[in-house]
């Protein structure tokens, strides 16, 4: 019978299996000690904790390497593995609620004029490192942020739960185009649903049949907005603020506070 011998018991960095009950064996103990392979530097729970430190607090990989007493390459490998694992696990969860759930959790503020609201959408951007390619730099550059960015579409229910998150696109993409590409329009809407958004989302012609759009009124050619339009703008703004709160909760994962390096572009969508 072979017994697993923890590396700590031998003061070594490798794991062994040791014979414990076969006293009649013709093999010596040294011959029965065989290298099982390179031992994990950290327990899985510690690896997961490291990844959450990276995502939630935004700790640099070099800092994590010092904290966990491993090499920077090990930190990078652990983060890539865990982020992909969590993406495949959590990405299968359906977060788009039914109309019944929306109605059940509908706040009082929506039940008057905007009870048909199914989702409130808005875009947000995260800064990324400037690439050397002029073409790629032009696609990533956002005139709104005056920086190279990645842009994503976020949707929430009237109750405040995040119900849609797109992948990240280059920062130069328009709000209309990101709605068209993101798969948002393929979600199961009901007749007479409505979508609440900002003025930049001129997507009425893209919406499924029976779905309407609530936008703040445009000033147009008039020099002054009508009184009823002012009231409507204030009403929509007071309700749309909830999607900005939801985006701020996402940005509380402080990995998005700093510039996303180019070497993380391969897993940036999984992290997002």
C-alpha positions in Angstrom: 0.0 0.0 0.0 1.4 3.4 -0.9 0.8 6.3 1.4 1.0 9.9 0.1 3.7 11.9 1.9 3.2 15.6 2.0 6.2 17.7 1.0 6.1 19.6 4.3 6.8 16.4 6.2 10.1 15.9 4.3 11.1 19.6 4.1 11.2 19.3 0.3 9.4 20.8 -2.7 8.2 17.5 -4.3 5.7 14.9 -3.2 6.3 11.2 -2.7 4.4 8.0 -2.2 5.7 5.7 0.5 5.1 2.0 1.2 3.4 1.6 4.6 2.1 -1.9 4.9 3.9 -4.2 2.5 6.7 -5.3 4.9 7.5 -8.3 2.8 8.3 -6.4 -0.3 11.7 -7.1 -1.9 12.1 -3.4 -2.7 13.9 -0.9 -0.4 12.1 2.3 0.8 14.3 4.4 -1.4 13.2 2.4 -4.4 9.6 2.8 -3.4 9.9 6.6 -3.1 8.9 7.8 -6.5 8.5 11.3 -7.7 4.8 12.0 -8.3 5.3 15.2 -10.2 5.7 18.8 -9.5 3.7 19.8 -6.5 1.2 22.6 -6.6 2.7 25.7 -5.1 -0.7 26.7 -3.6 -3.9 25.0 -2.5 -6.8 25.5 -4.9 -8.6 27.7 -2.3 -5.5 29.9 -2.1 -5.3 30.1 -5.8 -8.9 31.2 -6.0 -8.3 33.8 -3.3 -5.3 35.1 -5.3 -7.5 35.5 -8.4 -10.2 37.4 -6.4 -7.5 39.7 -5.0 -6.5 40.4 -8.6 -10.0 41.1 -9.7 -11.5 42.8 -6.7 -8.6 44.8 -5.4 -6.6 45.1 -8.7 -3.3 44.0 -7.1 -0.5 43.8 -9.7 0.8 40.3 -10.5 4.2 41.1 -9.1 2.7 42.2 -5.8 0.6 38.9 -5.6 3.8 37.0 -6.4 5.4 38.5 -3.2 2.3 38.0 -1.1 1.9 34.3 -2.0 5.6 33.6 -2.3 5.5 32.3 -5.8 6.9 33.5 -9.1 5.2 36.1 -11.3 4.8 33.5 -14.1 3.0 31.2 -11.6 0.6 34.0 -10.7 -0.1 34.7 -14.4 -0.8 31.0 -15.1 -3.1 30.7 -12.1 -5.1 33.7 -13.0 -5.5 32.6 -16.6 -6.6 29.2 -15.6 -9.1 30.3 -12.9 -10.6 33.1 -15.0 -11.3 30.8 -17.9 -12.7 28.2 -15.5 -15.1 30.7 -13.8 -16.1 32.0 -17.2 -17.1 28.6 -18.5 -19.0 27.8 -15.2 -20.7 31.1 -14.6 -21.2 32.0 -18.3 -23.8 29.2 -18.6 -26.1 30.8 -16.0 -29.1 32.5 -17.6 -29.5 35.9 -16.0 -32.3 37.2 -18.3 -35.5 37.1 -16.2 -39.0 36.4 -17.4 -41.7 39.1 -17.7 -43.3 37.7 -14.6 -40.2 38.1 -12.5 -39.8 41.7 -13.8 -43.4 42.5 -12.8 -43.0 40.9 -9.4 -39.8 43.0 -8.6 -41.0 46.2 -10.3 -40.3 49.2 -8.0 -43.1 51.7 -7.4 -41.3 54.4 -9.3 -41.8 52.4 -12.6 -45.4 51.3 -12.1 -46.9 54.6 -13.2 -45.8 55.5 -16.7 -43.0 53.0 -17.3 -44.4 49.7 -16.1 -43.7 48.1 -19.5 -39.9 48.5 -18.9 -38.1 45.2 -19.4 -34.5 46.5 -19.3 -32.5 49.6 -18.9 -29.3 49.7 -21.0 -26.2 51.8 -21.0 -22.6 51.5 -22.2 -19.4 51.8 -20.2 -15.7 51.9 -21.1 -12.5 50.6 -19.4 -9.2 52.0 -20.4 -6.6 49.8 -22.1 -3.0 50.1 -23.0 -2.2 51.9 -26.2 -1.0 49.4 -28.9 1.8 50.1 -31.3 -0.4 49.4 -34.3 -1.8 52.7 -35.7 -4.8 50.9 -37.1 -5.6 49.1 -33.9 -5.0 52.3 -31.9 -7.5 54.1 -34.1 -10.1 51.4 -33.5 -9.6 51.5 -29.7 -9.4 55.2 -29.3 -12.5 56.8 -27.6 -13.1 60.5 -28.2 -15.3 60.4 -25.1 -12.6 59.2 -22.8 -9.7 60.6 -24.9 -7.9 57.3 -24.4 -7.8 53.8 -25.9 -10.7 51.9 -24.3 -12.8 48.8 -24.5 -16.5 49.3 -24.5 -19.3 47.1 -23.2 -23.1 47.1 -23.0 -24.8 46.6 -19.7 -28.5 46.0 -19.1 -30.4 45.9 -15.8 -34.0 45.1 -14.7 -36.1 47.9 -13.2 -35.4 46.2 -9.9 -31.6 46.8 -10.3 -30.4 43.3 -11.1 -27.9 43.0 -13.9 -29.6 41.0 -16.7 -27.3 41.5 -19.7 -23.6 42.1 -20.2 -22.1 42.1 -23.7 -18.5 41.3 -24.5 -16.1 44.2 -24.8 -15.6 45.9 -28.1 -13.2 48.5 -29.3 -13.8 52.0 -27.8 -14.6 53.7 -31.1 -17.8 51.6 -31.6 -21.1 53.5 -31.5 -23.9 52.7 -29.0 -26.2 51.7 -31.9 -23.6 49.3 -33.4 -22.8 47.7 -30.0 -26.5 46.9 -29.5 -26.6 45.3 -33.0 -23.5 43.2 -32.5 -23.8 42.2 -28.9 -26.7 39.7 -29.2 -29.0 41.9 -27.1 -31.7 42.0 -29.8 -31.8 38.2 -29.8 -33.0 38.1 -26.2 -36.6 36.8 -25.7 -38.8 40.0 -25.4 -42.5 40.0 -24.9 -45.0 42.1 -26.8 -45.4 45.6 -25.4 -42.1 45.4 -23.6 -40.1 48.7 -23.6 -36.4 49.5 -23.3 -35.1 52.5 -21.4 -31.9 54.1 -22.6 -30.0 57.3 -23.1 -30.2 59.6 -26.2 -27.3 57.9 -28.0 -29.3 54.7 -28.4 -31.1 55.5 -31.6 -32.2 51.9 -32.1 -35.9 52.0 -32.6 -35.7 50.5 -36.1 -33.6 47.6 -34.8 -36.0 46.5 -32.0 -38.2 43.4 -32.3 -41.8 43.8 -33.3 -43.9 45.2 -30.4 -40.9 46.4 -28.4 -40.8 50.2 -27.8 -38.0 52.6 -26.7 -38.0 55.2 -24.0 -35.4 57.9 -24.6 -35.1 61.4 -23.1 -36.6 63.9 -25.6 -34.4 65.6 -28.1 -34.1 69.4 -28.3 -34.2 69.3 -32.1 -34.4 72.6 -33.9 -36.1 74.3 -31.0 -34.1 76.8 -28.9 -35.9 75.7 -25.8 -37.4 72.4 -24.6 -41.1 72.2 -24.0 -42.2 71.9 -20.4 -43.6 68.4 -20.8 -40.3 67.3 -22.4 -38.4 68.7 -19.4 -40.5 66.7 -17.1 -40.1 63.5 -19.1 -36.3 64.0 -19.3 -36.2 64.3 -15.5 -38.4 61.3 -15.0 -36.3 59.1 -17.3 -33.1 60.4 -15.8 -34.2 59.6 -12.3 -34.9 56.0 -13.4 -31.9 55.5 -15.6 -29.6 56.4 -12.8 -30.0 52.8 -11.5 -28.0 51.4 -14.5 -25.2 53.7 -13.6 -25.3 52.4 -10.1 -25.1 48.9 -11.4 -22.1 49.8 -13.6 -20.4 51.3 -10.6 -20.8 48.0 -8.7 -19.0 46.3 -11.6 -16.3 48.9 -11.5 -15.9 48.2 -7.7 -13.8 45.3 -9.0 -10.7 47.5 -9.1 -9.0 45.7 -11.9 -10.9 48.1 -14.0 -9.6 51.2 -12.2 -6.3 51.0 -14.1 -5.3 50.5 -17.7 -5.8 46.9 -18.9 -2.4 45.8 -20.3 -2.2 44.3 -23.8 -0.9 41.0 -22.6 -4.3 40.4 -20.8 -6.4 41.0 -23.9 -6.7 37.2 -24.3 -8.8 36.9 -21.1 -10.2 40.4 -20.7 -13.7 39.3 -21.9 -13.6 36.4 -19.5 -12.8 38.7 -16.7 -15.5 41.1 -17.7 
